[in-house]
Amino acid sequence: MNETNESATIVTRIAEAIAERIIAGTLKPDAPLRQDHVAREFNSSHVPVREAFRQLEAQHLVVALPRRGVRVAPLDAASIREISEMRAALEVVALRHAVPRLTQAHLAKIELALIEGENAETLQEFETANRAFHRALVAPCGMPRLLASLDGLQRANSRLVFAMARSLGWQPRSNQDHRLILGALRARNPEQASSLLARHIQTIERMTVPAA
């Protein structure tokens, strides 16, 4: 492995480990992330740590604040609304571009993720399947920059799902929204699929943000 690949691997390892802690709630909102502590934990220099922090910031999991350094991103009402509205807008754009390219293989992959989500026995299994479902919906869109942005937003959304589950509890269940979206795609009805998707994404905001 050359030096460039090795550095990229270290960055990925650091970013993934910290992301998992933030999503699961092990690292709480506003918790400080210190370069020297992280570098020591992963036996690395500060350079890959800084790059990992930049990746986490792009995924809306950390924020870099003047005079306060890098901290875990907040989970306040404004942040939740921002994530939900961005996902609802961008994922619908991606879906509209994906629909004309959907094949039976794509639809089968979407259905498989749906079934895995409904058969999940733990929150972790459910959220992995949920992410796979939403990724499969838009994967054929042919817009790599948009997909990268959506991957970051989906990880931020996973954090909301875990936080909501800690507050309200979670139990295995069917996902009627996902089934309706898949049905609209099978019927080649992009307008209905887009409307259902936007409503589905905004559901987590309504469930998580207290009423004004």
Summary of the structure (lengths in Angstrom):
residues: 212
radius of gyration: 18.2
end to end distance: 54.4
largest distance: 54.5
contacts: 624
relative contact order: 0.12
helix: 74%
strand: 4%
